[in-house]
Amino acid sequence: MTNPQILKFVDKLQLFIENKELIKLTLGGKRDQSSDLKKLIVTAVELKKGYCLNFVYRHNTKDITKNYEITEGIGMVTIALENDFLNAELFSTNENISLNILPNGKAKLKTTASTLQTTVTFAHDKSKERLINPHENIYLRELGISNVNWEIRREMSDKYKQINQYIELLAPNLSELSAIENLHVVDMGSGKGYLTFALHDYLTNKLKLNVKTTGVEFREDLVNTCNSIAQKAGFDSLSFVKGTIEKAELQKINLLIALHACDTATDDAIYRGIKSDAELIVCAPCCHKQIRKAMNVSNELINITRFGILKERQAEIITDTIRAMILEAHGYKTNVFEFISLEHTPKNVMIVGRKTSNKKTDKEQIVNNIAVIKKLYGIEKHYLETLLEI
Ligand SMILES: C[S@@+](CC[C@H](N)C(=O)[O-])C[C@H]1O[C@@H](n2cnc3c(N)ncnc32)[C@H](O)[C@@H]1O
């Protein structure tokens, strides 16, 4: 017969679930010391099929995750308390309940005030439906953005927001790519891969496109880590290659992404996109050293380049304006905008070029207009012009 204290504890669990007050349940203190199972963590989750219980069985070297319907899940908790664990902590928005089963079989229940109020607010924050859903999203967990319960880790919430804002911004342009068969997406300077994974996830799982994604990165450690995460996530058509933006060997690119690639690496990426006739080029430039050094103002603009930080900002504006104009000269309808608020990252300008079949592009006129800007600021060449031999 089940210990009455265990039954009371399980009744409380059921009540918290029914009232949607459950934050989490943890079971620990293994009964059998030789068992590989150390801990069990249970949370309530909203799935397509309805409200369920998510079980994370924590073993010495791995986590195994399972979802159970509510009644079945409560039964599993009762069995685990009778056979596997001696301690349990139940956290709800109202109160916490602990259960300790003693070696003589007796059990003690203790109720204390709730301590995890804030966690549930975040875990159940449905105020904004995100395009990248953390639930059972393996790469987010492997990248450290979510925890074992698929909740966004507090310290990574900015990164998570940034990823979502980035996908939200790109989404209207991405649907235009759906007509392309065997879409090839290349992320130049993919780094830790946060945005590469999210984009691949969105294109394959939300838009159901047939996509091959390649991350190009010269740091071998990052390439290896990202490839191993891609494997764990089951993303067969996502891979990372060690190479440089300038020279990596790549097949035809349809969508080129370069986010925060340093200094002229953004130009190298744009160059590769233009040369590959990419349908969409998206970049968020990083630092802008080349034009700042090349500026040599000796006319009436001299005073507005006197102050270091203001000169730097002008260098940024000139660098990105010329990049956008060069894209236009090559038949890209180009937009430049802020893509995320400055509280998340100071590097927040995004340049998006969409290839058009507009035959009216007056390349010569645009090149002349660029020359006017360069003359004003005493600039000889923008690095991207050098690459394109304009
Ligand atoms: C600031 S990180 C940005 C990473 C990622 N795109 C993001 O936004 O999260 C820039 C990455 O580009 C890589 N990188 C810079 N220049 C590169 C080049 N020429 N070729 C390949 N990788 C490059 C760096 O190693 C670094 O990982």
The ligand as a Gaussian input file, in Angstrom:
#p B3LYP/6-31G(d) Opt

LIG

0 1
 C       31.614000      38.706000     -34.062000
 S       31.545000      37.062000     -34.544000
 C       29.890000      36.935000     -35.116000
 C       29.383000      35.531000     -35.170000
 C       27.971000      35.356000     -35.731000
 N       27.874000      35.739000     -37.113000
 C       26.964000      36.125000     -34.893000
 O       26.527000      37.203000     -35.304000
 O       26.610000      35.631000     -33.795000
 C       32.477000      37.055000     -36.022000
 C       32.893000      35.666000     -36.428000
 O       33.410000      35.719000     -37.748000
 C       34.612000      34.980000     -37.824000
 N       35.381000      35.604000     -38.893000
 C       35.826000      36.885000     -38.964000
 N       36.467000      37.109000     -40.125000
 C       36.403000      35.938000     -40.819000
 C       36.894000      35.530000     -42.092000
 N       37.531000      36.383000     -42.870000
 N       36.668000      34.267000     -42.486000
 C       36.004000      33.393000     -41.696000
 N       35.527000      33.717000     -40.474000
 C       35.713000      34.979000     -40.033000
 C       35.230000      35.125000     -36.447000
 O       36.101000      34.040000     -36.141000
 C       34.005000      35.137000     -35.560000
 O       33.666000      33.836000     -35.112000

